[in-house]
Amino acid sequence: MTQASIITIGDELLIGQVIDTNSAWMAQQLNIAGIKVLRRVAVGDMWDEIWKALDEESKHADIILITGGLGPTADDITKPLLNKYFNGKLVIDEGALKNVKHIFERVLNRPMIESNFKQAEVPDTCKVILNKRGTAPGMWFEKEGKVYVSMPGVPYEMKGMMEDYVIPQLSTHFIFPHITHRTLLTAGIGESFLAEQIKQFETGLPAHIKLAYLPNYGMVRLRLSSVGFDRVAVEKEIQEYFETLQQQVKEFLVTNLDEPMEKVTGKLLAAKNKTMCTAESCTGGYIAHLLTTIPGASAFYDGSVVSYSYKAKEDLLQVSKETLETKGAVSEEVVMQMAKGALAAIQSDYVIAVSGIMGPDGGLPDKPVGTVWIAVGNKNKIDAHKLYFRFDRARNVQLTATHALNLLRKFILTDTESVP
């Protein structure tokens, strides 16, 4: 099976200043194309380390994809290094130069300087990949049966090259098998208990079908994977096992698609022609953010009231001052009033309200850090749930949001009045 390695270049990746999203996205696209990603390697802007990475990855992989270090400044050393690595000579590529001039004259409306002209320089041992979204061209090299592709580190530019040129060219250069995955999402059961429940199913899988456990924020995804050159046969076989797996976990099954909880909840609302709103305290609008990342969210999501202070809860959601003072903001009574206030203000069909102590400070003996109250419901009924999370602030917020969406999902499924 054809294998690939991904090398991302930049000191900013190693010190954590920039998160490497490039290699994750590239790995997904390669997997879809039938190319197995062997390794993902990040190196700094150091000549010896980049050279060593190229040598090492070429021992194991057929395809080496590189991003980063192609800019016009002195610390961008990828191009001169590749020029030497492939015994080339830097020359001006007329197509790349024309592209750079077009961007500066027509798009940016400013004159070029010497360093901008250098962006059109490429080793004469490569095939030039035109950058339709920026100035730095990509470069395709071949050596001893291996393919090396260097692309800009800017995600938008790299994705354009991958989609328009790299994946199509790799598909003509190599013969790839078909890789297929089936993923489902469970909630309400831990990874170890889930593994015990489906142990017999897992041990009965053929050697070429793999089962992966992917726990995240209180949920567990299960992924079946298979590979083969007969696409129809591969798809048919894995679907049969996937249907059996769904039956094995049906009590905890959220969705049989690889999609996040916010999308599952949104699709359920849209299918029933219903809408929801949120009243958020401890999550600070994070649930609203998750929902509005979904294209077309306006069909099922009306809006949010982010009421962090007592005053905001009183003024915007009509939460009783007496209740706040006697019960505290993190209480069943307050979260129920927040939910009712949001429904009254926004006029949605369903609501989520959350209030909690995310940490690292603010805990009390009877309300430690990680205590969360979640209310879900509609104008006829509101249910409140008390949960405890034990992680840092960011993860507690994420867990609160995911669990709140799941609680609303379950409420809608049992709501007899939600039938469209």
Secondary structure, DSSP 8 states (H G I E B T S, - for coil): --EEEEEEE-HHHHTTSS---HHHHHHHHHHHHT-EEEEEEEE-S-HHHHHHHHHHHHTT-SEEEEES--SSSTT--HHHHHHHHTT--EEE-HHHHHHHHHIIIIII-S---HHHHGGGEEETTSEEE--TTSSS-EEEEEETTEEEEEE-SSHHHHHHHIIIIIHHHHHHHS---EEEEEEEEEESS-HHHHHHHTHHHHHTS-TT-EEEEEEETTEEEEEEEEEES-HHHHHHHHHHHHHHHHHHTTTTEEESSS--HHHHHHHHHHHTT--EEEEESTTTTHHHHHHHTSTTGGGTEEEEEE--SHHHHHHHH---HHHHHHH-SSSHHHHHHHHHHHHHHH--SEEEEEEE--SSS--BTTB-TTEEEEEEE-SS-EEEEEEE--S-HHHHHHHHHHHHHHHHHHHHHH-GGG--
